[in-house]
């Protein structure tokens, strides 16, 4: 019996040594940094790392689009240059009283420079609607960027708590192995049936598997959290346990704020703004296109010899589509229908958001009750848990899980309330 116990103990030592070698293989090249961090610090660092995100680039692109649309309010200045050489005389020869005179229509060598500007007048109404559409797209881009930033914070919180829970599971697996090894040591001094020895050996193997799985999970979550907050992948993290979160918002207040801030509602409202702008644009097709034009022309080698070498001009142009087989009327009807569709979409989206807030609020209340009940039960068995580190770690893991469930429910409600 003693020989069997010694053999089993040797196998256990070999397994533990293999586990240590496996978990420390990546850290042999250089010592890993150790960082103590809180949940708020992790969120702040993640937000800083995501400053130049795709969302911010989308906001910048929308800004440039608005500025480009506003530029159409101002006149357009253009320059033209002409240089030609003709291989024949561009004109006619006139004979009067037995004398011939050459009357050129164009010069043989032609060079001209022209500067012109055009200021739209009635088109300014169309420009205004184009700017309105561009601003609506900018509002949508801002709402989407805010949603992306909130998602980063939620991901950090979720991974943070998952790592805390995984560390407790790792501790539980390690304590199981310690208890089984203590049983082997006891078996080496006291006679024990062979069946019990086999059971303990099987339990040791199972606990070793649990420990490997827990260590792998801790390593994976640590790398994920380091990537989110911008630390080196091998940085060892010491996580502070957050205080229990609380919320004081009421259901009517949450519903009202969610309807006002929801990204889906914002998109629906801005779609309505764009639909109204498009409807106004279609009606402006009945307004003549009027523009003021002016310019200066200089022809050192006259393009038109009969004209002065340099001259300037100013005037206006106007154009109007008299008949287009009903295209404008049908376009107006189409745009008016799109406005009604957009209005219905806004109402439907507000109802959808209100229903989502109500469901999320009830989920939050349920998660809060479960969390508080778990903490009260854990407090009742606190003295017994202090004598059993494995049970204490299990209770901490359970409390952290219920806290994570509560925070997930609260984050879901907060995303709806903040429109993110």
Secondary structure, DSSP 4 states (H G I P E B T S, - for coil): -HHHHHHHHHHHHHHHHHHHHHHHGGGSSSPPPEEEE-HHHHHHHHHHHTTT-HHHHHHHHHHHHHHHHHGGGSPEEEEEEEEEE-SS--EEEEEETTEEEEEESS-SEEEEEEEEEEEESTHHHHHHHHHHHHHHHHHHHHHHHHHHHHHHHHHHHHHHHHHHHHHHHHHHHHHHHHHHHHHHHHHTTS---HHHHHHHHHHHHHHHHHHHHHHHHHHHHHHHHHHHHT--TT-EEEEPPPPPP-----HHHHHHHHHHH-HHHHHHHHHHHHHHHHHHHHHGGGS-EEEEEEEEEEEEE-SSTTS-SEEEEEEEEEE-----TTHHHHHHHHHHHHHHHHHHHHHHHHHHHHHHHHHHHHHHHHHHHHHHHHHHHHHHTHHHHHH-HHHHHHHHHHHHHHHHHHHHHHHHHHHHHHT-
